[in-house]
Amino acid sequence: MKELFNDFGLELNDLNSMVKERAIEIANQLLEEEGWLKEEALKEGIKQAQEWFLDLEG
């Protein structure tokens, strides 16, 4: 499913690898729901993944 977000490389390239994987996972989950566009899902996925990573670090 990573290929789905290949055109968003710049947004993803600057992320920690764990955050990147989590962001794509979240974005894919959002896309399965109705009403999400690919760009919006990825932005939300990145936001949630960054929050998740910060929570892991304490």
Long-range contacts (C-beta under 8 A, 24 or more apart in sequence): 1-28, 4-28, 4-31, 4-38, 5-38, 5-42, 8-39, 8-42, 11-42, 11-43, 11-46, 12-42, 12-46, 15-46, 15-49, 15-50, 16-53, 18-53, 19-46, 19-49, 19-50, 19-52, 19-53, 20-49, 22-48, 22-49, 22-52, 22-53, 23-48, 23-49, 23-50, 25-49
